[in-house]
Structure formats: structure tokens, C-alpha cells
Amino acid sequence: MSETALPHHERIGRPGTSAPWVLAAALCLSVAGCEVGPDFHAPAIATPGRVGETAPVAVTASAPTAGGAAQRIEVGRDIPGDWWAAFRSPEITALVATALRDSPTIDAAEQALRQAQELRLEQAGTLLPTVTGSASRTRQELPISDEGGQAPPLLYSDYGVRLDLSYTLDVWGGLRRAVEQAGAEVEVQRFQLEAAYLGLSAGVVDSAILAASLAGQIDAQTQLIGFEQRQLDTVRTQFTLGGATGTDVATQQAQVAEAQTTLVPFQTELAQARDQLAAYLGRAPSEVAIPRLDLDRLTLPAAVPLSVPSALLEQRPDIRAAAATLHAQTAALGVDIAMRLPNVTLTASVGSDAANTHQLFSPTNGMWSLVNQAVQPIFDAGQLLHRQRAQRAAMLQAAAQWRGIVVSAFQNVADVLAALQNDAVALVYATTAQTAAARGLYLASLQYKLGGVSYLSVLNAEQIYQNTVITLIRARAARYADTVALYQALGGGWWRRDDLPPPPPGLLNSPLP
């Protein structure tokens, strides 16, 4: 970038009373200066009356099983900061509290916020003068004669002290726009920290529910394997008595082996879910004893909140972070506009120069200077102009991204509400199916022992029952997971989160039950 210095006034002489008056005038001019570029206004969007195609039901369906109670959807109800406590699980509460305290994800987000705060303070310092002090000692040898005479050279010392002041007048508000931009970046990091808190707590609860679901599926599958083994003993007895064929025995043996094979993936997934919980806690799996989690020990919240669509703009951390990003990009445009305008700088210095240290502060050795300089870009091949235009595009991009995040938030809440309602109905069907399958298996087994049906009927009943048992456990877990998703979609109540109590000592360090 090519620049040229506009005419400036320079005075060099002895200390006087002019410099303070000039500095005061410069400060007044800087404060009274305008701020170029657009002023930021909080973005607005037309919010719908509801997020889904249809209004949500007031009360979900209920099923006669654990975790199958109906849930009331209360529009406008506030969200507690410790929303995970609604499940009334000491294990989950301890896991979340430990994760929020020890997770490196939170630590990294907190350090990012602290960095942004310090950078803002650094930027704010540009609005004030910069003062530096220096002291020097020079030892120099010079020849007395330039004609090669035999006179000894002159050896002397020089001492100097100096105080320099530099101040850039913020006539166009470019520096203030930069401070505004840095402040907006602080807001971005603040809400990214809140998003990290929300994502971590929801991830812990989701993983805990998954672990509880898998533990239940393993228990159910283990019971089914025992039942299948007893069925195999019955078929062998029938074969000995002539009431069953060798094919029946082989088929039941295959059924037992298949049930045992089905158990292995559940065990693998449970181990992975527990390892994920350890990672959320910021520890290796070998360093923490994750307590056993059981769906039967969870309580499904009887009432869940539902914020109105307009409230999501204030509650969702991702929306607030996107708005702060737009603010930062808007302020950055003002900075780029100011760079194309004259830059006025005031430089002043005062000091003393003497041959001996005791003469440094003598009035006769003092000096001072005051320089006022304005610099205006003349020709830079359009670099600053194109930079300004690029920043304007970045600002419009941030505005579009904010709108996209808002639309995604509405979609997110609508999806969760649909799942909350439909999964409650699915649990009703799963409960009915499991009850019917259990009775069908009981009757088929009884009739087979009495010789009333072939073994194929028993085998079909076993397979149906096995599927319905696993489906029921997953349907129960889905209702808890849907509730977690709703709390997360609504913002998680970060505005009500006080300092959380520490986790109970020893709960996560005790041996596994």
C-alpha cells in the first residue's frame, strides 16, 4: 500500500507549555470524532406462532410400564439450569457435575473466552496514548585530525534519557470499531462456552441413558438365553420320548447359539458407552469407575417446558453466538472503511542529552519535539477498497448464517416435539406387543409339551418375544432421550444456571457394583 504524508507541523526546541495544550486538543478531537461504517442492530426475523406443522399435544400418551407415564407439555414454562436433575438419578447428576468440572472441552472453551477478554482489553488500549522511556550511554572514539596527523584520538561518552509519547487520533472511529469488534468476539466465545456446557451435559445424560438401555437389553437377552437353554432341555427330553425329531433339537440348538450371538454386540456397545462417559469426564476408562445405570432407577419428568418460538432467539446459545459473530463482522466493516481515510498521529518526546550523568537533568541540556502527522493512502491498486467489499460480503454472510441457524433451531424443536409425542405412542404399542408375545410364547410352550402344536410354533413364538422385549426396552429409553433432546433444543436453561454443587465424593471412584 502506498501512502503519502499530508502537511504536518513540527516543532523542536526547549520544553514549554504548548505540548499539553496540543495533546488535550487531540484528545477532544478523537472523542468527538465520528464512527464510520454501519451500526449494529440485533437481527430480527419473523417468528411463527408455533414451530411444527401442527400444535403440540398438551399431554402425551401413557403406557402401563416403567417410564411410560404421560408427560404434560407446558408452553412458556422456564427451564431449570440443572435440568438433568429432573430424572432424579444420583448417578446421572454426579456424572454431569463431574464432567462440567473436569472436562477438557469446558476448560478449552473457558480459556478461549479468557483469551477473547484479554484481546479486547488489548484493543481498548489503542484508544489511549502510548508512552515509552529510554536511556542510553554512548562511548565513541574519533580522530582529532582528518589529515592523518599523529595527535591522539578523541575519546568521549554521551548520556541520554528520553520519554516518547505516541497517540493516534481516532477521528473516524476505526479504533473504536476495532474495540467493538473485539467485544463482540468476547460474546461469541461466551455463548460458545454456554453451548459447550449444554452439549456436554446433554451428551453425558444421553450416554447414561444409552448405557442404561444396553444394560437392560443385556439382562433381558441373558434371561432369554436361559429360557432358550431350558427349551433345549425340553426338546431333548421330547426327542428321547419320541415326541420330537432330531431336526427340532438342532433347530433349538441353533436358536440358543443365535441368542448368545445377539448378546455380544450389546456388550460391545455398553463398553463403548461407558468409555464415552469416561471421556466426557476427562479421564481414561481405566481411571474412573462408572456406576451401573438402570432405566428402572430413572424418573420420567411429568411436565416438560416448551418455549415460544420468539424466546428461542434469546435462549439458544448457538443463535446468540451467531448474532455476536454478525456484530463482530459489522464492526470489522467500520474498521476497513476507516483504513481508507486519513490517519492522524501525534508524536511527542522530551529528554536530555549530556556528556556526564550529573548534567542530564540540567535545564540547558533538555530537548523536546512535537510532530503532528496525517497519512492518506493515495494508490494501492484497490487493495483497501476490495478489502472493504470483502468484509461487507463477510457481514452479509454472517447475517445469512444467523438466519439459517434460527431456521434450524425451529426445525430442531419441531423434530423433538414430534419424537416426544410419537415415541410415547410407540411405547404403548411396544408394551402391548411384548405382553401379547409373552402370553403367546407361554401358550405355545405349554401346547408343545402336551403335543398340541409342532416345535415350529414354539420357535416362532420365541423369536417374536425376543424382538418385542428388546423393542420395549429401546422404546422406554427413547422417551428419556427425547426429553433430553427437548431440554437441549430449548437452550438448556443456561440463564438460570448458578454455580453447580460439586459431585458427591467417592461416588465415581467406588468399585463397580
C-alpha positions in Angstrom: 0.0 0.0 0.0 1.4 3.4 -1.0 0.9 6.2 1.4 1.9 9.9 1.4 2.3 12.2 4.3 0.0 15.2 4.4 1.4 18.5 5.5 2.3 18.4 9.2 3.5 20.8 11.8 6.7 20.0 13.6 8.4 21.9 16.4 11.7 21.1 18.1 13.0 23.2 21.0 13.1 23.5 24.7 10.3 22.3 27.0 7.4 24.7 27.1 3.6 24.8 27.6 2.5 24.1 24.1 2.6 20.2 24.2 -0.1 19.7 26.9 -2.5 22.0 25.1 -1.9 20.2 21.8 -2.4 16.8 23.4 -5.7 18.0 25.1 -7.0 19.3 21.8 -6.1 16.0 20.1 -7.9 14.0 22.8 -11.1 16.1 22.4 -11.0 15.7 18.6 -10.6 12.0 19.0 -13.5 11.6 21.4 -15.7 13.9 19.3 -14.9 12.0 16.1 -17.5 10.0 14.2 -17.6 6.3 13.7 -17.7 5.2 10.1 -19.4 2.1 9.0 -22.9 0.6 9.8 -24.1 0.5 13.4 -25.0 -3.0 14.6 -28.6 -3.7 15.4 -29.8 -7.0 16.8 -31.0 -9.1 13.9 -34.7 -9.8 13.7 -36.8 -12.4 11.9 -40.5 -13.1 11.7 -41.1 -15.9 14.2 -44.0 -18.3 13.6 -46.7 -18.9 16.1 -45.6 -22.5 16.5 -42.5 -24.4 15.3 -44.3 -27.5 13.9 -46.9 -28.0 11.2 -49.5 -28.7 13.9 -49.8 -27.6 17.5 -48.2 -29.9 20.0 -50.4 -32.1 22.1 -50.9 -30.9 25.7 -50.4 -34.4 27.2 -48.5 -37.3 25.6 -49.8 -40.9 25.5 -49.1 -43.1 28.5 -48.2 -46.8 28.7 -48.5 -49.3 31.6 -44.8 -49.8 32.0 -41.9 -48.1 33.8 -41.0 -44.9 32.1 -44.3 -44.9 30.3 -46.1 -42.1 32.2 -47.8 -39.3 30.3 -45.9 -36.0 30.1 -47.5 -32.6 30.1 -46.1 -30.0 27.7 -46.3 -26.7 29.4 -45.9 -23.8 27.0 -43.9 -20.8 28.4 -42.5 -22.7 31.3 -39.0 -21.7 32.2 -36.1 -24.3 32.1 -34.1 -25.1 35.2 -30.4 -24.6 34.9 -29.8 -28.2 36.3 -32.4 -29.7 34.0 -30.8 -33.2 34.3 -31.9 -33.3 37.9 -35.4 -33.8 36.7 -34.6 -37.5 36.0 -33.9 -37.9 39.8 -30.9 -40.1 39.2 -28.0 -39.5 41.7 -25.7 -41.3 39.2 -26.5 -39.0 36.3 -26.3 -35.9 38.5 -22.9 -36.9 39.7 -21.7 -37.7 36.2 -22.8 -34.3 34.8 -21.3 -32.4 37.7 -18.0 -34.2 37.3 -18.0 -33.6 33.6 -18.7 -29.9 33.9 -15.9 -29.6 36.4 -13.2 -31.8 34.8 -13.9 -32.0 31.0 -11.1 -30.5 28.8 -13.8 -29.3 26.5 -15.1 -26.9 29.1 -11.6 -25.9 30.1 -10.7 -25.1 26.4 -13.9 -23.1 26.0 -13.1 -21.1 29.2 -9.6 -20.4 28.0 -10.9 -19.2 24.6 -13.3 -16.8 26.5 -10.4 -15.6 28.6 -8.3 -15.0 25.6 -11.0 -13.0 23.9 -11.4 -10.9 27.0 -7.7 -10.1 27.1 -7.6 -9.3 23.4 -10.5 -6.8 24.0 -8.5 -5.1 26.7 -5.5 -5.0 24.5 -7.5 -3.4 21.7 -9.1 -0.9 24.1 -5.5 0.2 24.9 -5.2 1.6 21.4 -7.6 4.4 22.4 -5.0 5.8 24.8 -1.5 7.3 24.2 1.5 5.0 24.2 4.4 6.2 26.4 7.8 4.7 26.3 11.0 5.6 28.2 14.6 5.0 27.1 18.1 5.6 28.5 21.3 5.3 26.6 25.1 5.6 27.0 27.4 6.0 24.1 31.2 5.5 24.2 32.8 6.8 21.0 36.3 7.4 19.7 37.0 10.0 16.9 40.3 11.1 15.3 41.3 14.7 16.1 42.9 15.3 12.7 41.3 14.2 9.4 44.8 14.6 7.6 46.5 11.6 9.3 48.3 13.5 12.0 49.9 12.0 15.0 47.5 13.5 17.5 45.8 11.0 19.8 42.1 10.3 19.0 39.3 11.9 20.9 37.5 9.6 23.3 34.3 10.7 24.9 31.0 9.5 26.3 27.4 10.7 25.8 24.4 10.0 28.1 20.8 10.4 27.2 17.3 9.9 28.6 14.1 10.2 26.7 10.4 10.0 27.1 8.3 9.4 24.0 4.6 9.6 23.5 2.6 8.5 20.5 -1.1 8.9 20.1 -3.3 8.1 17.1 -6.4 10.3 16.8 -9.5 8.2 16.3 -11.1 10.7 14.0 -13.1 8.2 12.0 -13.8 5.8 14.8 -11.8 3.0 13.3 -10.1 2.2 16.7 -13.5 2.3 18.5 -14.9 -0.1 15.8 -12.0 -2.4 16.5 -12.8 -2.4 20.2 -16.4 -3.0 19.4 -15.4 -5.9 17.2 -13.2 -7.4 20.0 -16.1 -7.0 22.4 -18.4 -8.9 20.0 -15.8 -11.7 19.8 -16.0 -11.9 23.6 -19.7 -12.5 23.3 -19.1 -15.2 20.6 -16.8 -17.1 23.0 -19.1 -16.6 25.9 -22.0 -18.3 24.1 -19.7 -20.9 22.6 -18.9 -21.7 26.2 -22.6 -22.0 27.1 -23.0 -24.2 24.0 -20.1 -26.4 25.3 -21.8 -26.6 28.7 -25.1 -27.6 27.1 -23.6 -30.1 24.6 -21.5 -31.7 27.3 -24.3 -32.1 29.8 -26.7 -33.4 27.2 -24.0 -35.8 25.9 -23.5 -37.2 29.4 -27.2 -37.8 30.0 -27.7 -39.3 26.5 -24.7 -41.7 27.1 -26.0 -42.6 30.5 -29.5 -43.4 29.1 -27.9 -45.4 26.3 -25.8 -47.3 28.9 -28.9 -48.0 31.0 -30.8 -49.2 27.9 -28.0 -51.5 26.9 -27.6 -52.9 30.4 -31.4 -53.6 30.3 -31.1 -55.3 26.9 -28.2 -57.4 28.1 -30.2 -58.5 31.2 -33.2 -59.3 29.0 -31.1 -61.2 26.5 -29.4 -63.2 29.2 -32.8 -64.2 30.6 -33.8 -65.2 27.1 -30.7 -67.3 26.7 -31.6 -69.1 29.9 -35.1 -69.6 28.7 -33.8 -70.9 25.3 -31.5 -73.3 27.1 -34.4 -74.7 29.2 -36.4 -75.1 25.9 -33.5 -77.0 24.5 -33.6 -79.3 27.5 -37.3 -79.8 27.0 -36.8 -80.6 23.3 -34.1 -83.2 24.1 -36.4 -84.8 26.6 -39.2 -84.9 24.0 -36.7 -86.4 21.5 -35.8 -89.2 23.9 -39.5 -89.9 24.4 -40.1 -89.9 20.7 -42.1 -86.7 20.7 -39.6 -84.6 18.9 -37.3 -85.1 15.9 -33.6 -84.6 15.6 -34.4 -81.5 13.5 -36.2 -80.0 16.4 -33.2 -80.5 18.6 -30.8 -79.0 16.1 -33.1 -76.1 15.4 -33.3 -75.2 19.2 -29.5 -75.5 19.5 -29.2 -73.0 16.7 -31.7 -70.8 18.5 -29.6 -70.8 21.7 -26.5 -70.0 19.7 -28.2 -67.2 17.9 -29.4 -65.7 21.1 -25.9 -65.9 22.6 -24.5 -64.2 19.4 -27.0 -61.4 19.7 -25.7 -60.7 23.2 -22.2 -59.9 22.1 -22.9 -56.6 20.2 -24.9 -55.4 23.2 -21.9 -55.9 25.4 -19.6 -54.1 23.0 -22.0 -51.1 22.7 -22.3 -51.0 26.5 -18.5 -50.9 26.9 -18.3 -48.1 24.3 -21.0 -46.1 26.0 -19.2 -46.4 29.4 -15.9 -45.4 27.7 -17.7 -42.4 26.2 -18.8 -41.4 29.7 -15.3 -41.6 30.9 -14.1 -39.4 28.1 -16.8 -36.8 29.0 -15.4 -36.8 32.5 -11.9 -36.0 31.1 -10.4 -39.4 32.1 -9.3 -42.6 30.6 -11.7 -45.5 31.1 -9.3 -47.2 33.5 -9.2 -44.1 35.7 -12.8 -43.9 36.7 -15.4 -46.4 37.9 -18.7 -45.5 36.1 -21.6 -46.6 38.2 -24.1 -49.1 36.9 -27.0 -47.3 35.2 -30.5 -48.7 35.2 -33.6 -47.5 33.4 -35.7 -48.5 36.3 -33.9 -46.0 38.5 -34.7 -43.1 36.3 -37.8 -40.9 36.6 -39.5 -39.5 33.5 -40.4 -35.9 34.2 -44.1 -35.5 34.4 -44.0 -32.0 32.9 -41.6 -30.6 30.3 -41.3 -27.0 29.2 -41.9 -25.6 25.7 -40.6 -22.1 24.9 -42.5 -19.9 22.5 -40.6 -19.5 19.1 -39.6 -15.9 19.8 -37.9 -16.9 23.0 -35.6 -19.3 21.2 -33.7 -16.3 19.8 -32.6 -15.4 23.3 -32.3 -18.9 24.8 -30.3 -20.9 22.2 -26.5 -20.4 22.7 -25.8 -21.1 19.0 -28.2 -18.3 17.9 -26.7 -15.9 20.4 -23.2 -16.8 19.2 -24.2 -16.3 15.6 -25.7 -12.9 16.4 -22.4 -11.9 18.1 -20.5 -13.1 15.1 -22.6 -10.8 12.9 -21.9 -8.0 15.3 -18.2 -8.6 15.0 -18.3 -8.7 11.2 -20.3 -5.4 11.2 -17.8 -3.6 13.4 -14.9 -5.0 11.2 -16.5 -3.3 8.2 -16.2 0.0 10.0 -12.5 -0.7 10.7 -11.9 -1.4 7.0 -13.7 1.8 6.0 -11.6 3.9 8.4 -8.4 2.5 6.9 -9.2 4.2 3.7 -9.4 7.7 5.4 -6.6 9.9 6.6 -4.8 8.6 9.7 -3.7 11.3 12.1 -0.9 10.6 14.6 0.6 12.8 17.3 4.1 12.1 18.4 5.9 13.9 21.2 9.2 13.4 23.1 11.1 15.0 25.9 14.5 14.2 27.1 18.0 15.3 27.9 21.5 14.7 26.4 24.8 15.3 28.2 28.4 14.2 28.4 28.1 13.3 32.1 25.3 11.7 34.1 25.1 14.6 36.6 24.4 17.0 33.8 21.4 15.0 32.3 18.8 16.9 34.2 20.3 20.3 33.7 17.8 22.8 32.1 20.4 23.7 29.4 20.6 20.0 28.1 16.9 19.4 27.8 15.1 18.9 24.4 11.6 18.2 23.2 9.8 17.7 20.0 6.2 17.5 18.8 5.1 16.1 15.5 1.6 16.0 14.1 1.3 13.8 11.0 -1.5 12.7 8.8 -1.2 9.8 6.4 -3.6 9.2 3.5 -3.5 6.2 1.1 -3.1 7.5 -2.4 -2.6 4.5 -4.6 -2.7 0.8 -3.5 -4.1 -0.8 -6.6 -7.5 -1.0 -5.0 -6.4 -3.3 -2.1 -8.2 -1.4 0.6 -11.4 -1.0 -1.5 -11.6 -4.7 -2.2 -10.8 -5.5 1.4 -13.8 -3.3 2.4 -16.0 -5.0 -0.1 -14.9 -8.5 1.0 -15.7 -7.5 4.6 -19.1 -6.4 3.6 -19.7 -9.8 2.0 -18.5 -11.4 5.2 -21.0 -9.3 7.1 -23.8 -10.4 4.8 -22.7 -14.0 5.0 -22.8 -13.8 8.8 -26.4 -12.4 8.6 -27.4 -15.3 6.3 -25.8 -17.8 8.6 -27.7 -16.4 11.6 -31.0 -16.8 9.7 -30.0 -20.3 8.8 -29.2 -21.2 12.4 -32.6 -19.8 13.5 -34.5 -21.8 11.0 -32.5 -24.9 12.0 -33.4 -24.2 15.7 -37.1 -24.1 14.8 -36.7 -27.4 12.9 -34.8 -28.9 15.8 -37.6 -28.1 18.3 -40.3 -29.3 15.9 -38.4 -32.6 15.3 -38.1 -33.2 19.1 -41.7 -32.4 19.7 -42.8 -34.9 17.0 -40.5 -37.5 18.5 -41.7 -36.8 22.1 -45.3 -37.4 21.0 -44.8 -40.3 18.6 -42.4 -42.2 20.8 -44.9 -42.1 23.6 -47.4 -43.8 21.3 -44.8 -46.2 20.1 -44.2 -47.2 23.7 -47.9 -48.0 24.1 -47.7 -50.4 21.1 -44.4 -51.9 22.3 -45.9 -52.6 25.7 -48.9 -54.3 24.1 -46.8 -56.3 21.7 -44.5 -57.5 24.5 -47.4 -58.6 26.7 -49.1 -60.4 23.8 -45.8 -62.1 22.8 -45.1 -63.3 26.3 -48.5 -64.9 26.5 -48.1 -66.4 23.0 -44.8 -67.9 24.0 -46.2 -69.3 27.2 -49.2 -70.9 25.4 -47.0 -72.3 22.5 -44.6 -73.9 25.0 -47.5 -75.4 27.0 -49.2 -76.8 23.9 -45.9 -78.2 22.6 -45.4 -80.1 25.9 -48.9 -81.5 25.5 -48.3 -82.4 21.9 -50.8 -80.0 20.5 -48.5 -78.0 18.2 -45.3 -78.6 16.3 -42.0 -77.2 17.6 -42.0 -74.6 14.7 -44.8 -72.8 16.6 -42.7 -72.5 19.7 -39.7 -71.3 17.7 -41.8 -68.6 16.0 -43.2 -67.5 19.4 -39.6 -67.3 20.8 -38.4 -65.1 18.1 -41.4 -62.8 18.3 -41.0 -62.5 22.1 -37.2 -61.8 21.9 -37.8 -59.0 19.4 -40.6 -57.4 21.5 -38.6 -57.4 24.7 -35.7 -55.6 23.1 -38.1 -53.2 21.3 -39.8 -52.4 24.6 -36.5 -51.5 26.3 -35.4 -49.3 23.4 -38.9 -47.6 23.4 -38.6 -46.8 27.1 -35.1 -45.4 26.6 -36.3 -43.3 23.6 -38.7 -41.4 25.9 -35.9 -40.4 28.2 -33.7 -39.4 25.3 -36.5 -37.4 23.7 -36.8 -35.4 27.0 -33.1 -34.7 27.0 -33.3 -33.6 23.3 -36.1 -31.2 24.2 -34.2 -29.5 27.0 -31.2 -29.2 24.7 -33.2 -27.8 21.8 -34.7 -25.1 24.1 -31.3 -23.9 25.2 -30.8 -25.9 28.4 -31.6 -23.1 30.9 -28.1 -21.6 31.0 -29.6 -18.3 32.0 -30.7 -19.9 35.3 -27.6 -21.9 36.0 -25.9 -20.9 39.2 -22.6 -22.4 40.4 -23.4 -26.1 40.5 -22.6 -28.1 43.6 -19.6 -30.5 43.3 -20.3 -34.2 42.7 -20.7 -36.4 45.8 -17.2 -37.6 46.9 -16.4 -41.2 46.2 -19.5 -42.0 44.0 -17.5 -42.3 40.8 -14.4 -43.9 42.5 -16.2 -46.8 44.2 -15.8 -50.3 42.7 -18.4 -51.3 40.2 -21.4 -53.0 41.8 
